[in-house]
Amino acid sequence: MGEFELIRQYFAAAACARAGGDVVLGIGDDCALLAVPPGEQLAISTDSLTVGVHFPDRCDPYLLGQRALAVSTSDLAGMGATPIGFTLALTLPSVDPDWLAEFTRGLETMAAGCAMRLIGGDTTRGPLSMTLTVFGRLPAGAALLRSGARPGDLLCVGGALGDAAGALPIVLGERPADSAQASALLRRYWSPQPQLALGQALRGRATAALDISDGLLADCAHIAGASGVALQIEQARLPFSDALLAVAGAERALQHALAGGDDYLLAFTLPSAELPSLLDEGWPVHVIGRVSAGDGVQLLDSNGSAVRVSHRGFNHFKT
């Protein structure tokens, strides 16, 4: 099967590849055409996923399709953007029709859930990898940045931490997947749900935000550095799911939350006056610490003393 036939059969024919909404022209020409409403800006982000680094050699292609789009779209959530569409550059070792059909089905499932359209891309031969570029829009000047945190703000996250990292031993076959708790963790790993609605609700309220991909400590360090402040995380306030505690235990759950990565939840700073209305609206906001003058990220125990941490997050170039 040639490249263009592959694109026509598996991607151009997908439901998520149809033009509509902000997508004036999708797959089929040299470029896609997007219509951004007056007074709005484009938000664009690119992620690459490589076999053996971001996902195991053998995995369900349907789940991989879901995960690939979800982790990329989470960057739009971190900026408070409304999704428009995405491109996919896919490198394949060979053409396997069954694999491609299931991978495309996974993409379609996540695209439908995020209201996104496939607008272009490329295919080539080589070790399995995929690069997705996502496009979103938001009112001009309303983007959530990493650089606005102020001393006195609350430090918050959008849900229970560490579930995906807790699933990794199960994904790799090092632990059994025969319990309801293990299944719950696997869902968080393979089918993360970008917090798009929460990100949009934080526009004009949060002072800084990002999505947690490389671990809480590593990603909070990005906010601290960009804002020129210190972030103090209170260990006792970190939220964990019952499933993670049951599978990993309290000590490992803490390690997964701090440095495991792959949560794809939002971390954000918030003036304390904004918290009550967000809670009243039902958003899953968990206060885990504060912003202070200084620099870097500190983990504090129940006595307010700094806790030494040896590993601070996922490194894409670590061998």
Secondary structure in CASP SS format (residue, H / E / C, confidence):
PFRMAT SS
TARGET T0000
AUTHOR 0000-0000-0000
METHOD secondary structure of the structure
MODEL  1
M C 1.00
G C 1.00
E H 1.00
F H 1.00
E H 1.00
L H 1.00
I H 1.00
R H 1.00
Q H 1.00
Y H 1.00
F H 1.00
A H 1.00
A C 1.00
A C 1.00
A H 1.00
C H 1.00
A H 1.00
R C 1.00
A C 1.00
G E 1.00
G C 1.00
D C 1.00
V E 1.00
V E 1.00
L E 1.00
G C 1.00
I C 1.00
G C 1.00
D C 1.00
D C 1.00
C C 1.00
A C 1.00
L E 1.00
L E 1.00
A C 1.00
V C 1.00
P C 1.00
P C 1.00
G C 1.00
E E 1.00
Q E 1.00
L E 1.00
A E 1.00
I E 1.00
S E 1.00
T E 1.00
D E 1.00
S E 1.00
L E 1.00
T E 1.00
V E 1.00
G C 1.00
V C 1.00
H C 1.00
F E 1.00
P C 1.00
D C 1.00
R C 1.00
C C 1.00
D C 1.00
P H 1.00
Y H 1.00
L H 1.00
L H 1.00
G H 1.00
Q H 1.00
R H 1.00
A H 1.00
L H 1.00
A H 1.00
V H 1.00
S H 1.00
T H 1.00
S H 1.00
D H 1.00
L H 1.00
A H 1.00
G H 1.00
M H 1.00
G C 1.00
A C 1.00
T E 1.00
P E 1.00
I E 1.00
G E 1.00
F E 1.00
T E 1.00
L E 1.00
A E 1.00
L E 1.00
T E 1.00
L E 1.00
P C 1.00
S C 1.00
V C 1.00
D C 1.00
P H 1.00
D H 1.00
W H 1.00
L H 1.00
A H 1.00
E H 1.00
F H 1.00
T H 1.00
R H 1.00
G H 1.00
L H 1.00
E H 1.00
T H 1.00
M H 1.00
A H 1.00
A H 1.00
G H 1.00
C H 1.00
A C 1.00
M C 1.00
R E 1.00
L E 1.00
I E 1.00
G E 1.00
G E 1.00
D E 1.00
T E 1.00
T E 1.00
R E 1.00
G C 1.00
P C 1.00
L C 1.00
S E 1.00
M E 1.00
T E 1.00
L E 1.00
T E 1.00
V E 1.00
F E 1.00
G E 1.00
R E 1.00
L E 1.00
P E 1.00
A C 1.00
G C 1.00
A C 1.00
A C 1.00
L C 1.00
L C 1.00
R C 1.00
S C 1.00
G C 1.00
A C 1.00
R C 1.00
P C 1.00
G C 1.00
D C 1.00
L E 1.00
L E 1.00
C E 1.00
V E 1.00
G C 1.00
G C 1.00
A C 1.00
L C 1.00
G C 1.00
D H 1.00
A H 1.00
A H 1.00
G H 1.00
A H 1.00
L H 1.00
P H 1.00
I H 1.00
V H 1.00
L C 1.00
G C 1.00
E C 1.00
R C 1.00
P C 1.00
A C 1.00
D C 1.00
S C 1.00
A H 1.00
Q H 1.00
A H 1.00
S H 1.00
A H 1.00
L H 1.00
L H 1.00
R H 1.00
R H 1.00
Y H 1.00
W H 1.00
S C 1.00
P C 1.00
Q C 1.00
P C 1.00
Q C 1.00
L H 1.00
A H 1.00
L H 1.00
G H 1.00
Q H 1.00
A H 1.00
L H 1.00
R C 1.00
G C 1.00
R C 1.00
A C 1.00
T C 1.00
A E 1.00
A E 1.00
L E 1.00
D E 1.00
I C 1.00
S C 1.00
D C 1.00
G C 1.00
L H 1.00
L H 1.00
A H 1.00
D H 1.00
C H 1.00
A H 1.00
H H 1.00
I H 1.00
A H 1.00
G H 1.00
A H 1.00
S H 1.00
G C 1.00
V C 1.00
A E 1.00
L E 1.00
Q E 1.00
I E 1.00
E E 1.00
Q H 1.00
A H 1.00
R H 1.00
L C 1.00
P C 1.00
F C 1.00
S C 1.00
D H 1.00
A H 1.00
L H 1.00
L H 1.00
A H 1.00
V H 1.00
A H 1.00
G H 1.00
A H 1.00
E H 1.00
R H 1.00
A H 1.00
L H 1.00
Q H 1.00
H H 1.00
A H 1.00
L H 1.00
A H 1.00
G H 1.00
G C 1.00
D C 1.00
D C 1.00
Y C 1.00
L C 1.00
L E 1.00
A E 1.00
F E 1.00
T E 1.00
L E 1.00
P C 1.00
S H 1.00
A H 1.00
E H 1.00
L H 1.00
P H 1.00
S H 1.00
L H 1.00
L H 1.00
D H 1.00
E C 1.00
G C 1.00
W C 1.00
P C 1.00
V C 1.00
H E 1.00
V E 1.00
I E 1.00
G E 1.00
R E 1.00
V E 1.00
S E 1.00
A C 1.00
G C 1.00
D C 1.00
G E 1.00
V E 1.00
Q E 1.00
L E 1.00
L E 1.00
D C 1.00
S C 1.00
N C 1.00
G C 1.00
S C 1.00
A E 1.00
V C 1.00
R C 1.00
V C 1.00
S C 1.00
H C 1.00
R C 1.00
G C 1.00
F C 1.00
N C 1.00
H C 1.00
F C 1.00
K C 1.00
T C 1.00
END
